[in-house]
Amino acid sequence: MMFLFGMELNDYLTVSTTTSIVVDNSSDGDFLRIDFNISFPALSCEFASVDVSDVLGTNRLNITKTIRKFSIDPDLRPTGAEFHSGPLPHYIKHGDEVDEEINEGSVALNSASFDKLSHQYQILVVNFYAPWCYWSTRLKPSWEKAAKIIKQRYDPEVDGRILLAKVDCTEEVDLCRRNHIQGYPSIRIFRKGSDVRETHGHHEHESYYGDRDTDTLVKTMEDLVDSIPQEDQKIALEDKSNVTKRPAPLSGGCRIEGYVRVKKVPGNLIISARSGSHSFDASKMNMSHVISHLSFGKTVSPQVLNDVKRLIPYLGRSHDKLNGRSFINHRDLDANVTIEHYLQVVKTEVVTTKSSHDHRIIEEYEYTAHSSLAQSVYIPVAKFHFELSPMQVLVTEDSKSFSHFLTNVCAIIGGVFTVAGILDSIFHNTIRLMKKVEIGKNY
């Protein structure tokens, strides 16, 4: 009786579940949240863009509202505060001097002259360009004409406050890499005395994103000069001019973190270098990255996840399958290498029971991941292709009533006494019969 009671008690205390496959009927609507934290050692925050597309035609480019960027060094260590890219203008005005004869007005720099002039002039504005670049070709006439005008108004030999220069990144590769140039043309503003941080060896400077016609460039340079008194030898550490510029990235890497909301249809999360007024050398783009975190749906707290694991021990093993994984392109000789991840996402819904009227629903998205490096004829990207299953796994906790447990206990007690009585009766009658047979033999 005690053995059967112990077995019944163990069965009552053991949690049992029922698993079924049903059509996804999520409570979170038609959209799914994707949280991520990905580090790119060789992608500048200046041009890093997060894009989302799907099979229904959705195409969202350069999402910034829910995204944060931090400049990092090759060892993935942050080099400063959050990088604020800000909205880029949809249209940048260029000059109409394409057919005019181009007179060289800016100073061509190399590594030696760059270091010398950046410490000689209060403001050094440099156009980092590539001869093959379409946008560099469009900028060249306006830039040279503006440089000539500024040189006439502010004689470099007499005034010494500003100088316009240029760097050919196809020849001065190391100089452009040192200043983290990834898109052409890149106009950078260097200020004497505040452009070098000896602690990290990075240049602190600004990037210009305004219009590129001659008048706008000249006006921009004059605004920069107006912030520096001609006879004042103090270094211009502050700029109160109204110029379309932002701080340039402190290093060549970028950590991108945040979230996006996507429709529950097959789609892509793409991270790449993007600009409507710059060109990129695909052979020098490296989309290697380290995934610190990538998950779908609402984040489940560790405490809740541990509580649910008593029902399903295997739950939670695949909701962050790519966390901590590194995808590095070591094939430096291969250009245009795109790193693709194919993710198949399945939703698991767990319904737990605290009492007969208290139910708790826990939703978690788990996924499988397959990754590859592929050659592409376009600018290399990091692509996460996700596909959600129309079915979901439903796990329900089966509740057991206490009255059923008491009924079974009573049945055990009654059954044991009944069986014991039957066995006792059989044994007693058998003994009597044997005694009668024995007495009959004696007579």
Disulfide bonds with the S-S distance in Angstrom:
Cys45-Cys254 2.09
Cys169-Cys176 2.07
